[in-house]
């Protein structure tokens, strides 16, 4: 049984954390140098978005609100204010505070409409797409994304937002199993991600390209598509090493886990050299994976367990699965779906070993976690559907009030016209009376 040396794990993980801290520190140093207001706001928003993606939400809110305050010092409504509203909306969408998210989206739209700048409107529409997607409104998501694209006056100058929209569209069409559209949009995302300075966006796009080519390879089994799967992942991995701190650990670890899974699925995993590649890749992934990412941890240990099963080393296979279960079960709020999958593998393994008592114990835990998962999912779905209903209700009320106001305006104009016609008629009657 091959275990990852614990001291190596902590050394590598501390290096990864240090690199990411150095990156954020470099942005903070720019702010400390008292740059021009527009530059300071841009860096504050860059930091806020980084913190949001890193799930450091208090820091993200603080930095986004600071950028909003500084933007308003320039003018009450400008592109900076809309970008701040967009980031705040995304933060509250991520934390499932949908009312606050919608509040900032409305502010973004209100501010954008006061400006002679369609780019501001594009940011508001992108924020709306993020919320719509979270609330299961795919039609609304697609509409907002296409509107946002149409409102970007120069996509080359706004390459990061353009890349994000195309990446979002890729995700939608992947869900709909539309291979052609997925490939079209991810290549457009690549084009604009390369033009942007955001290395993490580019790394995510490379990883997504490899996913699209798995569809092609599974259909054709042609080696050229297998190369197309692995090469983009290598680009993501190399970028992590080339630009320390600018690629998130989750992005890097996901690329490694995907690469290991493709080795296991598409190559001859009975070969010692392939098995060694899988083990080395998983080791690097587990060393870089943040402890909060249950899916990557479970995937890594799950593949190590599968390799041990292939070698008929059942104790090692159980060790890897038990390690994954132990790490995840200690959390206050574990990812139940992944826990259940790991426990399911432990049930099968214990049954294969003839240890039915342990298999029964794991099965009982599956039942317990399944009940918790059902409750959690039911609450989450209910919360999203309620938010979708309430937002739709408010929009219908606003539309009805607008239509009523428009109707009253028409009646007012009609009344003025009638009075005017009556006045003209009275003049003619008076003149005819005189004659």
PyMOL commands that set and color helices and strands:
alter all, ss='L'
color gray80, all
select helices_A, chain A and resi 6-32+37-53+57-74+79-94+98-113+118-134+138-150+159-175+179-195+199-220+223-242+249-266+272-288+294-310+314-329+336-353+356-434
alter helices_A, ss='H'
color red, helices_A
deselect
rebuild
show_as cartoon
